[in-house]
Amino acid sequence: MKTLRIYLTGTVQGVMFRKYLEDEANKIGVRGFVRNTENGRVEVVAEGIDEKVNAMLEVCKKGTQHTMVRNVEVNEIRNQGFVGFKVFRI
């Protein structure tokens, strides 16, 4: 079991990226959340089986045709006990 906090910078807000990540997280089977930050980044916390969390990290790095992920910052954190995957809005 692993939990990652992922910060994505680039063209990542205003392009339906959070919805895409929510859909992918549900397909992969990870729990956690995604949200925009006030400084223009997207924050993702993904929790679950190591292989699934690693797959979610790759999805984050790849982005979509409308995103341009320029930088990825990853930190492993302690498990949070999430139920499901949610989009938070600021």
N, C-alpha and C positions, 0 to 999 in steps of 0.2 A: 504494500500500500504506500502510495506516495502522494504528496501535495506540492504543486508548483504555483508560485505567484509569477505571472508573466506580464511584462510591460512591453507594449508594442508602440513604436513611433513611426511616423511617416504619414501617408494619406490613409488614415484609419478611422476618421470620424466623418459622419455625414454620408456614408456610402453603404449603409445597411450591413456593416461588418459585424455588429453585435448580434443581429438576427442570424446571420450566417453561422457565427461561432456557436450560438445556442443550438441551432439545428445539427451542426456537426458533433457537438458534445453529446447530444441525445442519441445520435446514430452510433457514436463510438462507445458510449456508456460511461462517461465520466460525470462527476458531480461538481458543483461549485457555482461560479458566477462570472459574468462579464459586465464591465461598465466603462463609460467614457470618464476620463479624468479632466479636471479643470485646466490642466496644462496641455491638453491636446492629445494625450496618449490614450490608449485602451489598456485597461487592466483586466487580466483573466486569472482566476484562481481555479485550477483543475485538480481534482482529487479522485483517486481510484487505483486500480491495479496498475502497476508500473508500466506495462506495455501499452495500456490504453491512454495513460497520461502522456507517455512519450508520443503516441500517435496524435494526440490533441496538440501537443507542442509543435509538431510538424505542420499541422493544419494552420496554426497561428502564424508560423513563419512564412508559409506559402501565400496566404491571403487569398483574394479573389481577383477577378479581372478588373474590378473597380478600385482595389486597394493597391497601395505600394508600401509594403512593410520595409522600412529602412533600417530599423534597429530593434533587436529583441533582447530584453534583459530578463534573466530567469533566476529565481531564487527558490530553493527548496525550503518549505516551512513545515511546521508540525501539522498533523492531520486535524481538520476542523469538524468533521462529522456532518458534512453537508448532506441534504436530502434533495436530490434533483439538481438541475442546472437552471439558473435564473439570469435574466437581464435586469440589471439595476439602472435606473435613470437618475441623473443628477438634476 
